[in-house]
Amino acid sequence: MLETPSAVRVPRFDPQGHRMGPVGTLACQVALVVALLWTFGAAGSLFLPTSVGMIPLLLVLGALVLAPKTVVLQLPVSFSVLGIITISLASLAWTVDPGPTSIIVRGLIPSVVAAALVAGLLPLRDVGTALVWAVRIAVAITVIALIIDPTTRTHLATDQGVDDYAGWHGYFTHKNKMTPFLVVGISTIAVFDRSIVLKGGTLAVIGTLMVGSTSATGLSAGFLVVVALVWLWIFQNSKRDDLRTSTLFFSASVLGLLGMVAGSFASLASITSAYGKELTFSGRTYIWSASIDAIQRRPLLGHGVGALFWQQDVSPETDRIWRQVGFEANHAHNGALDLALQLGLVGLIIYAVLWLTVFRKAWGSLSDRPKLAVWALSILFAQAFMSISEDVYLGGWLTLLVLMKVLLLRRAESLYAPPVAQMTRWA
């Protein structure tokens, strides 16, 4: 559907001078797969050691040793990427709870750095292959977990007087952790999977998992990302046949708008359902109000990455928020508030710059980099929607955003360099 633009004609690069070799390419692809599975928490409930987060970075550093100098020297530099990584690391100095912050930072930042390096080293086709495999593996792990482990098909309540509640989540810690990843999976498989059979099968399984999750936010976001993909595809092709696509384009736009409005009401109603509380507007405002009060206590730099809402050895700040809310919320239930709580207004501004520049560059790339642009924009639309009620800015989402930013900074002749499978033709 979306192919390399015909205007981009890639010269025959010398494989040893301008491309990663097969070993380096494979190492980078494995690194990206591990980074995404790790930061999105595809096996989060298994409580794997934090050292797993170092594996992607070690693999990419090994690939860098094998990379030609011409490849390394062309790595793009993004100040917003450097800024969000720096402030995340620096939050170790002012966090209100050093233990959780250290765990989160050691698990997240190496994978984010690895994703940035992979995006700068590999052509889009190789990156797309790794993204597809990350989704397939996560889906396979989740299906296996649902089959062999009954606890992955429901959520066990920890508070007294609160019943267990339904919702498939696999080895993700919660259904609202699984479904956002599946939303990313829909866009990734639709854009990058080159096998029609595997594409259809994977999307069918993702749809089944979404329904089994019973997550209103996830289902709404899944619907939105499908509409966004159709809308962007029509918009990207509309210049070629305006008369044929104008009606379909308008219909998709209206459908997407209605879906966003309906999904917003659905997601607002589901915010406190995980805690067995009444699904009311006031329940949501309690969490937001307590979060805003906490932000005001540390407005500029926040409380530290992952420092709040930690369930073990609860910090005084977390306990204060929970007492104000009336129950143990897992996060601020809003992306911007959650980010400001962790990194303050400074971190929120840096992240906003990163997000907006990715959006702007992706929108401007619809004509010459359609696959990359449609994939990035559809995910950004879904992320913005889910951020109304979920913490979808850090973790795997930061890994994805950094990956997008570096890919969009690449020059076309390197981004569309032939994949490693074709290099033997020119050796």
C-alpha positions as CSV (number, residue, x, y, z in Angstrom):
1,M,0.0,0.0,0.0
2,L,2.8,2.4,1.0
3,E,6.1,1.9,-0.8
4,T,9.4,3.7,-1.1
5,P,8.6,6.8,-3.1
6,S,9.6,6.6,-6.8
7,A,11.4,9.9,-6.5
8,V,13.9,8.4,-4.2
9,R,16.4,6.4,-6.2
10,V,19.0,4.8,-4.0
11,P,22.5,4.5,-5.5
12,R,24.4,1.2,-5.2
13,F,26.2,1.6,-2.0
14,D,29.4,-0.2,-1.3
15,P,28.2,-2.7,1.4
16,Q,31.4,-2.5,3.3
17,G,31.6,1.3,3.2
18,H,28.0,2.6,3.7
19,R,26.0,-0.2,5.3
20,M,25.9,-2.3,8.4
21,G,27.0,-5.8,7.8
22,P,24.7,-8.9,8.4
23,V,26.0,-9.5,11.9
24,G,25.6,-5.8,12.9
25,T,22.2,-5.6,11.4
26,L,20.9,-8.7,13.2
27,A,22.4,-7.4,16.5
28,C,20.5,-4.1,16.1
29,Q,17.3,-5.8,15.2
30,V,17.4,-8.1,18.2
31,A,18.3,-5.1,20.3
32,L,15.2,-3.2,19.1
33,V,12.9,-6.2,19.7
34,V,14.2,-6.7,23.2
35,A,14.0,-2.9,24.0
36,L,10.3,-2.7,22.9
37,L,9.3,-5.9,24.7
38,W,11.1,-4.8,27.9
39,T,10.0,-1.2,28.0
40,F,6.4,-2.0,27.2
41,G,6.4,-4.7,29.8
42,A,5.3,-7.7,27.7
43,A,6.6,-10.0,30.5
44,G,6.3,-7.4,33.3
45,S,4.4,-9.7,35.7
46,L,7.2,-12.2,35.6
47,F,9.5,-9.7,37.5
48,L,12.6,-10.2,35.4
49,P,15.8,-8.7,36.6
50,T,16.4,-5.0,35.7
51,S,19.7,-6.0,34.0
52,V,17.6,-7.2,31.1
53,G,17.2,-3.5,30.2
54,M,20.9,-3.4,29.5
55,I,20.8,-6.1,26.8
56,P,19.7,-3.8,23.9
57,L,22.4,-1.3,24.6
58,L,25.1,-3.9,24.8
59,L,24.0,-5.4,21.5
60,V,24.0,-2.0,19.7
61,L,27.4,-1.1,21.2
62,G,28.7,-4.3,19.8
63,A,27.2,-3.5,16.4
64,L,28.8,-0.1,16.5
65,V,32.2,-1.7,16.8
66,L,31.5,-3.5,13.5
67,A,29.9,-0.5,11.8
68,P,31.8,1.4,9.0
69,K,32.9,4.8,10.0
70,T,30.7,6.4,7.3
71,V,27.6,4.9,9.0
72,V,28.6,6.1,12.5
73,L,29.5,9.6,11.4
74,Q,26.0,10.0,9.8
75,L,24.1,9.3,13.1
76,P,21.5,12.1,13.6
77,V,21.6,14.2,16.8
78,S,18.4,15.4,18.4
79,F,18.6,17.9,21.3
80,S,15.1,17.0,22.5
81,V,16.0,13.4,22.7
82,L,19.2,14.2,24.6
83,G,17.2,16.5,26.8
84,I,14.6,13.9,27.9
85,I,17.3,11.3,28.5
86,T,19.4,13.8,30.5
87,I,16.6,15.0,32.8
88,S,15.4,11.4,33.3
89,L,18.9,10.4,34.5
90,A,19.3,13.6,36.5
91,S,16.1,13.0,38.4
92,L,18.1,10.4,40.4
93,A,19.6,13.4,42.2
94,W,16.3,14.8,43.5
95,T,13.9,11.9,43.5
96,V,11.7,11.5,46.6
97,D,12.1,7.7,46.4
98,P,15.6,6.7,45.1
99,G,14.9,2.9,45.0
100,P,12.1,2.9,42.4
101,T,13.7,5.7,40.4
102,S,17.0,3.8,40.1
103,I,15.1,0.6,39.0
104,I,13.1,2.5,36.4
105,V,16.0,4.5,35.0
106,R,18.3,1.5,34.8
107,G,15.6,-0.4,33.0
108,L,14.4,2.3,30.6
109,I,17.2,4.6,29.6
110,P,19.6,1.9,28.1
111,S,16.7,0.7,25.9
112,V,15.9,4.3,24.8
113,V,19.5,5.0,23.9
114,A,19.7,1.6,22.1
115,A,16.5,2.5,20.1
116,A,18.0,5.9,19.1
117,L,21.2,4.2,17.8
118,V,19.3,1.5,15.9
119,A,17.2,4.2,14.2
120,G,20.4,5.9,13.2
121,L,22.1,2.8,11.9
122,L,19.6,0.7,10.0
123,P,17.5,1.4,6.9
124,L,13.7,1.7,7.4
125,R,13.1,-1.8,5.9
126,D,15.3,-3.5,8.5
127,V,13.8,-1.4,11.3
128,G,10.3,-2.3,10.1
129,T,11.2,-6.0,10.2
130,A,12.3,-5.7,13.8
131,L,9.1,-3.8,14.8
132,V,7.0,-6.5,13.2
133,W,8.8,-9.3,15.1
134,A,8.5,-7.4,18.3
135,V,4.7,-7.3,17.9
136,R,4.5,-11.0,16.8
137,I,6.6,-12.2,19.8
138,A,4.6,-10.1,22.3
139,V,1.4,-11.4,20.9
140,A,2.7,-15.0,21.0
141,I,3.9,-14.6,24.6
142,T,0.5,-13.2,25.6
143,V,-1.5,-16.0,24.0
144,I,0.7,-18.6,25.6
145,A,0.3,-16.9,29.0
146,L,-3.5,-16.9,28.6
147,I,-3.5,-20.6,27.8
148,I,-1.2,-21.8,30.6
149,D,-1.8,-19.4,33.4
150,P,-5.4,-18.6,34.6
151,T,-4.2,-15.6,36.5
152,T,-3.4,-13.8,33.3
153,R,-7.1,-13.8,32.3
154,T,-8.3,-11.9,35.3
155,H,-7.0,-9.2,37.7
156,L,-6.7,-10.3,41.4
157,A,-7.8,-7.6,43.8
158,T,-5.4,-6.7,46.6
159,D,-7.7,-4.4,48.6
160,Q,-10.1,-5.8,51.1
161,G,-13.7,-5.5,50.1
162,V,-12.9,-5.3,46.4
163,D,-13.7,-8.2,44.1
164,D,-11.5,-9.7,41.3
165,Y,-12.4,-8.3,37.9
166,A,-12.2,-9.6,34.4
167,G,-9.7,-8.6,31.8
168,W,-7.1,-10.5,29.7
169,H,-3.6,-9.1,30.2
170,G,-1.2,-12.0,29.6
171,Y,2.1,-11.3,31.3
172,F,1.6,-7.6,31.0
173,T,0.9,-6.3,34.6
174,H,-2.5,-4.9,33.6
175,K,-5.0,-4.9,30.7
176,N,-4.4,-1.2,30.3
177,K,-0.7,-1.9,29.8
178,M,-1.4,-4.6,27.2
179,T,-4.0,-2.8,25.1
180,P,-1.8,0.3,24.4
181,F,0.9,-2.0,23.1
182,L,-1.6,-3.9,20.9
183,V,-2.7,-0.5,19.5
184,V,0.9,0.1,18.5
185,G,0.8,-3.5,17.1
186,I,-2.1,-2.7,14.8
187,S,-0.4,0.1,13.2
188,T,3.0,-1.7,13.0
189,I,1.6,-4.8,11.4
190,A,-0.7,-2.9,9.0
191,V,2.2,-0.8,7.7
192,F,5.3,-2.9,7.9
193,D,4.3,-6.6,7.7
194,R,5.0,-7.8,4.2
195,S,3.3,-11.2,4.5
196,I,-0.4,-11.0,3.7
197,V,-1.2,-14.2,5.6
198,L,0.8,-13.3,8.7
199,K,-0.5,-9.8,8.6
200,G,-4.1,-11.0,8.6
201,G,-3.5,-13.6,11.2
202,T,-1.7,-11.3,13.6
203,L,-4.3,-8.6,13.3
204,A,-7.1,-11.2,14.0
205,V,-5.3,-12.3,17.1
206,I,-4.7,-8.7,18.3
207,G,-8.4,-8.0,17.8
208,T,-9.3,-11.1,19.9
209,L,-7.0,-10.0,22.6
210,M,-8.4,-6.5,22.6
211,V,-11.9,-7.8,23.0
212,G,-10.9,-10.2,25.8
213,S,-9.2,-7.4,27.7
214,T,-12.6,-5.7,28.2
215,S,-10.7,-2.4,28.2
216,A,-12.9,0.5,27.0
217,T,-9.9,2.7,26.5
218,G,-8.0,0.1,24.6
219,L,-10.9,-0.8,22.3
220,S,-11.6,2.8,21.6
221,A,-7.9,3.5,20.8
222,G,-7.8,0.4,18.6
223,F,-10.8,1.7,16.6
224,L,-9.1,5.2,16.4
225,V,-5.8,3.8,15.1
226,V,-7.6,1.9,12.4
227,V,-9.5,5.0,11.4
228,A,-6.3,7.1,11.5
229,L,-4.5,4.6,9.2
230,V,-7.4,4.7,6.7
231,W,-7.6,8.5,7.0
232,L,-3.8,9.0,6.5
233,W,-3.7,6.6,3.6
234,I,-6.5,8.4,1.8
235,F,-4.9,11.8,2.6
236,Q,-1.5,10.7,1.4
237,N,-3.1,9.5,-1.9
238,S,-5.7,12.2,-2.3
239,K,-3.4,14.4,-4.5
240,R,-3.4,11.8,-7.2
241,D,-7.2,11.3,-7.4
242,D,-9.1,14.0,-5.5
243,L,-12.5,13.3,-7.1
244,R,-12.4,9.6,-6.3
245,T,-11.3,9.9,-2.7
246,S,-13.0,13.1,-1.6
247,T,-16.2,11.4,-0.3
248,L,-14.3,8.5,1.3
249,F,-11.9,11.0,2.9
250,F,-14.7,13.1,4.3
251,S,-16.5,9.9,5.6
252,A,-13.3,8.7,7.3
253,S,-12.8,12.1,8.9
254,V,-16.3,12.2,10.3
255,L,-16.1,8.6,11.5
256,G,-12.7,9.3,13.2
257,L,-14.1,12.4,15.0
258,L,-17.2,10.5,16.2
259,G,-15.0,7.7,17.4
260,M,-12.7,10.0,19.4
261,V,-15.7,11.6,21.1
262,A,-17.4,8.3,21.9
263,G,-14.1,6.8,23.0
264,S,-13.3,9.7,25.3
265,F,-16.6,9.2,27.2
266,A,-15.9,5.5,27.4
267,S,-12.4,5.9,28.7
268,L,-13.4,8.5,31.3
269,A,-15.9,6.1,32.6
270,S,-13.3,3.3,32.9
271,I,-10.6,5.2,34.8
272,T,-11.4,4.0,38.3
273,S,-13.0,0.6,37.4
274,A,-9.7,-1.2,38.1
275,Y,-10.1,-0.2,41.7
276,G,-13.7,-1.3,42.2
277,K,-14.8,2.2,42.6
278,E,-18.0,3.9,41.3
279,L,-17.5,5.0,37.7
280,T,-18.2,8.6,38.2
281,F,-16.8,11.9,37.0
282,S,-15.9,12.9,40.5
283,G,-13.8,9.7,40.9
284,R,-11.6,10.9,38.1
285,T,-11.3,14.4,39.4
286,Y,-10.1,13.1,42.8
287,I,-7.0,11.5,41.2
288,W,-6.3,14.6,39.0
289,S,-6.8,17.0,41.9
290,A,-4.4,15.1,44.1
291,S,-1.9,14.9,41.3
292,I,-2.1,18.6,40.6
293,D,-1.5,19.3,44.4
294,A,1.6,17.0,44.3
295,I,2.9,18.8,41.2
296,Q,2.6,22.1,43.0
297,R,4.8,20.8,45.8
298,R,7.6,20.2,43.2
299,P,6.6,22.1,40.1
300,L,9.9,22.5,38.2
301,L,11.7,19.1,38.3
302,G,9.0,16.8,39.7
303,H,9.4,13.9,42.2
304,G,11.7,11.7,40.0
305,V,11.1,9.1,37.4
306,G,8.9,6.3,38.8
307,A,9.1,7.7,42.3
308,L,5.4,7.8,43.0
309,F,2.7,5.2,43.2
310,W,5.2,2.5,44.1
311,Q,3.4,-0.3,45.9
312,Q,6.3,-1.5,48.1
313,D,7.8,0.5,50.9
314,V,5.4,3.3,50.1
315,S,7.0,6.8,50.2
316,P,5.4,9.6,52.3
317,E,4.5,11.5,49.1
318,T,2.7,8.5,47.6
319,D,0.9,7.8,50.8
320,R,-0.2,11.5,50.9
321,I,-1.7,11.2,47.4
322,W,-3.5,8.0,48.1
323,R,-5.0,9.4,51.3
324,Q,-6.3,12.4,49.3
325,V,-7.7,10.2,46.5
326,G,-9.2,7.6,48.8
327,F,-7.8,4.5,47.2
328,E,-4.4,3.3,45.8
329,A,-4.3,4.7,42.3
330,N,-1.4,3.3,40.1
331,H,-0.7,6.5,38.3
332,A,-2.2,10.0,37.7
333,H,-4.6,8.6,35.0
334,N,-3.5,11.4,32.6
335,G,-0.4,11.4,30.5
336,A,0.6,15.1,31.0
337,L,-0.1,15.0,34.7
338,D,1.9,11.8,35.1
339,L,4.8,13.2,33.3
340,A,4.8,16.5,35.3
341,L,4.6,14.5,38.5
342,Q,7.8,12.6,37.5
343,L,9.8,15.2,35.6
344,G,8.1,18.5,36.5
345,L,7.2,21.3,34.1
346,V,10.7,21.3,32.7
347,G,10.4,17.7,31.7
348,L,6.9,18.2,30.4
349,I,8.1,21.0,28.1
350,I,11.1,19.0,26.8
351,Y,8.8,16.0,26.1
352,A,6.2,18.3,24.4
353,V,9.0,19.7,22.1
354,L,10.0,16.1,21.3
355,W,6.5,15.0,20.6
356,L,5.6,18.1,18.5
357,T,8.7,17.9,16.4
358,V,8.1,14.2,15.6
359,F,4.5,15.0,14.6
360,R,5.6,18.0,12.4
361,K,8.3,16.0,10.7
362,A,6.0,13.0,10.2
363,W,3.3,15.1,8.7
364,G,5.8,16.8,6.4
365,S,7.0,13.3,5.3
366,L,3.7,11.9,4.1
367,S,4.7,12.5,0.4
368,D,8.3,11.3,0.4
369,R,8.4,8.8,3.4
370,P,4.8,7.5,3.4
371,K,5.3,4.3,5.4
372,L,7.2,5.9,8.2
373,A,4.9,8.9,8.3
374,V,1.7,7.0,8.4
375,W,3.0,4.6,11.0
376,A,4.3,7.4,13.2
377,L,1.2,9.7,12.9
378,S,-1.3,6.9,13.5
379,I,0.5,6.0,16.7
380,L,0.8,9.6,17.8
381,F,-3.0,10.1,17.3
382,A,-3.7,7.0,19.4
383,Q,-1.2,8.1,22.1
384,A,-2.7,11.5,22.4
385,F,-6.2,10.0,22.8
386,M,-5.1,7.4,25.4
387,S,-3.2,10.0,27.4
388,I,-6.6,11.4,28.5
389,S,-6.8,8.6,31.0
390,E,-3.6,6.6,30.8
391,D,0.2,7.1,31.5
392,V,1.4,6.7,27.9
393,Y,4.3,9.0,27.7
394,L,7.3,7.2,29.3
395,G,8.3,3.6,29.2
396,G,7.8,1.9,25.8
397,W,6.2,5.1,24.5
398,L,9.4,7.1,25.0
399,T,11.3,4.3,23.3
400,L,9.0,4.5,20.3
401,L,9.0,8.3,20.2
402,V,12.8,8.4,20.2
403,L,12.9,5.8,17.5
404,M,10.5,7.9,15.3
405,K,12.5,11.1,15.9
406,V,15.8,9.7,14.8
407,L,14.3,7.9,11.8
408,L,12.6,11.1,10.6
409,L,16.0,13.0,10.9
410,R,17.7,10.5,8.6
411,R,18.4,11.5,5.0
412,A,16.4,9.6,2.4
413,E,19.4,8.0,0.7
414,S,20.4,6.3,4.0
415,L,16.9,5.6,5.3
416,Y,16.0,3.8,2.1
417,A,19.3,2.0,1.6
418,P,18.8,-1.6,0.5
419,P,18.1,-4.1,3.3
420,V,20.8,-6.5,4.4
421,A,19.2,-9.3,2.5
422,Q,20.0,-7.6,-0.8
423,M,23.6,-6.7,-0.1
424,T,25.0,-9.9,-1.5
425,R,23.9,-8.8,-5.0
426,W,26.5,-6.0,-4.9
427,A,29.3,-7.6,-2.9
